[in-house]
Amino acid sequence: MSQQSPSFFPTPAIDHAFAGLGAGVVAVLCMHPLDLLKIKFQVATDKPRGGLGKQIWLSLKDIKTQQGWRGLYRGVGPNITGNASSWGLYFLFYNMLKNRATGGDPNYKLSSGSYLLYSAEASAVTAVMTNPIWVVKVRMFTTRPDTPQSYRGLWDGLKTIHRTEGIRGLYRGTSLALFGVSNGAMQFMAYEKMKEWGFERKRKQFAKAGKQFKPADDKLVRFPGGGLALLTRTTQSNTSYTIMSGASKLWALSLTYPYQVVRSRIQNNATAHLYPTIRACIKRTFAEEGFRGFYRGLGTNLVRVLPGTCVTFVVYENLAWLLRTTAVRGEQRKRAIEESRMS
């Protein structure tokens, strides 16, 4: 009998989408000021002030002095919308693809290539759908709220760009965003394989203790009158989540970061005349700043993205677990009521 995990929403993929959306919101609220600095550092061309810690402190202090506390959360609306929708859509498409390949069997093992392919496909669709949001976000991050070029919010930014630049303006940097799917694809391939290694380690620990362990199933719940449902965390501890998500993100980011710098520069309206095309941006950046120019803001990004990634994945996995357990309890109550009516 195929073991199918019950879902809180109509399908498990929607459960994962909801968990991803919630994780995206929490991560943005925690890490937004550093995300703001990352974009500012990426589009900057002047010489950095001191070491990384000093740069971050002085930049945050400058924003606080000039714009107040609200300045540190400028653009938080587009950032929440972008991150929440991106993670929600990504996990929706990713799990739909995985479920189609595995038939919903949680014990079915996919190859590294399959993880890479499904993650890339989900990332590509998500990147195209959310690119206009990121264009607005970058421009809100790189302009002061009291300048004529600033936007009052996400909707105002979308309308203004569409009116002044047309559809092409909303999709500036899309080709680079599609290139960037390699980041998410490599991260998820590494993350999924790390989870499998973690289960393998657990299996060996159980074997040593003379116990049986099923990688996708810590606890099987039998319903009254027959039937079997999965009640499983399908992960390791939160500490393991943190290590696995951080390590996989660090590996993927170190390989793909330069495209983020180029994308931010061509999306930034203030420097559009300097970087009109991807080719011109790459050529000018290398000529004026050398290879290091393609890694501007990397330190700040690591400070921001590693904790942010860990928060996102810990929240996502726990929300997904909460939805599964809630669904299982609901099925148990339903079956118990049906059996009591029949007896």
QUIBELKA-V126140 format. One record per pair of residues at least 6 apart in sequence whose C-alpha atoms are under 6 Angstrom apart, sorted by the first residue. I is the first residue (numbers start at 0). GAP is how many residues later the second one is. Records with the same first field share a line. If there is no record, write none. Layout:
I = GAP ; GAP
//
This chain:
4 = 225
5 = 321
6 = 317 ; 320
7 = 315 ; 319
8 = 6
12 = 79 ; 82 ; 83
13 = 78
15 = 75 ; 304
16 = 71 ; 74 ; 75
18 = 297 ; 300 ; 301
19 = 67 ; 68 ; 296
20 = 63 ; 66 ; 67
22 = 289 ; 292 ; 293
23 = 59 ; 60
24 = 55 ; 59
26 = 281 ; 284 ; 285
27 = 52
32 = 39
33 = 270
35 = 105
37 = 259 ; 262 ; 263
40 = 256
41 = 219 ; 254 ; 255
42 = 222
48 = 6
74 = 62 ; 65
77 = 59 ; 76
81 = 51
85 = 40
89 = 32 ; 36
92 = 29
93 = 25 ; 28
101 = 6
105 = 110
106 = 109
111 = 77
114 = 74
115 = 69 ; 73
118 = 66
119 = 61 ; 65
122 = 58
123 = 54 ; 57
131 = 38 ; 39
135 = 21
138 = 129
142 = 7
150 = 6
172 = 90
182 = 69 ; 73
185 = 66
186 = 61 ; 62 ; 65
189 = 58
190 = 57
198 = 16
202 = 10
215 = 18
216 = 15
217 = 14
218 = 12 ; 13
219 = 10 ; 11
220 = 7 ; 8
221 = 6
232 = 88
241 = 68
244 = 65
245 = 60 ; 64
257 = 36 ; 37
265 = 6 ; 9
274 = 6
//
